[in-house]
């Protein structure tokens, strides 16, 4: 049985979502990704974000502000500013920075101040912290992962980088992503 979102089926909603973002220029982003991905490495968080912006992987001021506020070096020990996925233990990886930039750009219309978001498979906590910056003090972002040690590590990462976010508008929990987090639904994204 298909889940229903109002009068739309999930399939119809997905089609409208993809059409909207392809109309917004996702085709151009994806076309440029072949030549830009993995070429945006920097020697600091600011250098990395500048290269991602120069590569036009995001254009939103909110995305830039969030990514500059969350230092990737606090979420991964080795090669944090290299534009490639990195292992973080427990069979998990932190995505490449260009993927985080693209994800935040695609969700920017939904990660407005006051919004509520769910990050399933929150891993290192990096993307979840960026989302928390975007939704602001009146929003909430819930990051869930099924590996206890990974959630503990992600809490330590956020505490080291942006401790003020924890339990104010950023919540990192051990949960089964297949079940979501219905007790805090609905989510804006």
Secondary structure, DSSP 8 states (H G I E B T S, - for coil): ---EETTEEHHHHHHHHHHHHIIIIIHHHHHHHHHHTT----SSHHHHHHHHHHTTS---HHHHHHHHHS-GGGT-SS-TTSSS-EEEETTEEE--HHHHHHHHHHHTTTS-TT-EEEEET-TTSHHHHHHHHHH-TT-EEEEEES-HHHHHHHHHHHHHHHGGGBTTTEEEEE--TTT--GGG-----
